[in-house]
Amino acid sequence: MDRRTLVSEFLGTLLLVFFAVGSAVLAEAYIGTLGIALAFGFTLLALAYALGPISGCHVNPAVTLGMLTAGRINARTAVGYWVAQLLGGIAGAALLFLLAKQVPGLQTSGAFGSNGFGDRSAVHLNMGGAFLAEVVLTFLLVFVVLAVTHKVAVLGFDGLPIGLALAVIHLVGIPLTGTSVNPARSLGPALFAGGAALSQLWLFLVAPLVGGVLAALVHRLTHPTDSARIHADAAAAEG
């Protein structure tokens, strides 16, 4: 496995957490939900162009699981990516925590850009609703990634629909759960928020992975492989 790909996944996840989650922790009062959603979308868009040609810029275990399920990467690569992403998410949250501590009066315990349901949801979404929301939101993200990319790499204009999808996902998801769709993005902030953020973390680790697998399975139906498409076209011609 090329070491550059692991470094890219670590660095990309670190930067996504620091800047995108940082927009919620440090600037929510100034930019609101729309600003946070755009911060996530624009950060991923920039990273897609910077790191896409190296690692594919998954920066998300759910995306990597979707790629694995779709047969675009092998298990060894997926495990390496997952380790790099989770460590990157923790490192990004640690850097953000260090910066947040320099802001007088800024509360970091309990929230700190973490995800939640029940009384930790802006609309008090229950656990079942939160699980469903995270599955569906992650489905959209991973489906778009699989649909616009060829094999693993993000090339050309591939990053644009991915970034736009993440921004839209956050516009819908922020009031519901704070929007995870990314276990690495959820893990880091929860570790520093503590309390209920940690007790509810399991949902934001599991639900995005379920959404990623479902996206890969549906993608096989909507975007068959070249060989499958050739056979289908041949059968249609014979018919």
C-alpha angles and dihedrals in degrees: 000000000000109000089215091067093055092046089049093052092047093047095042094052091045091053093044091054095042098049103028099038086036089062088061095043099043107024111025093114090055104039105026128201094315092053093049091049091051091047090058093044097045093044092053091044092054093045091049090060094040099045105015095092090051107044105354089257096254092156085169130080090216091058090047091050089050090052090049093049090048090054096242096121134026127243094257091056091046093053091049091050092048093053092047093047096048092047090046091051091051092046092049091050091048091053091047091048091052091052093044090055088062091061110088113238096004110145113224104166119089099010118028093152092305125147127246151159135213110026089356090063119086089227094033093245111187125237096264092048091048092051092050092046093051092047093051095042092049090046090061094048097047093041091054092047092051093044098051100037129077110222106319110325127090106224139167112350094346092110094059100068090040092055092044091049092052091050092051091046090056093047088059099033105044095076090045106047106340084262120269110172083153125070092201091053090051098043099057099050092041091057090057097038093052124178117061091000089068096042090054095040094097092072092055091050097047105035096055090050090052090050091050093053093047091050091053092049093049091044088061088060098045098036109032119191119266093258092049090048092052091052091047092050091048092050091049091050092051090049 
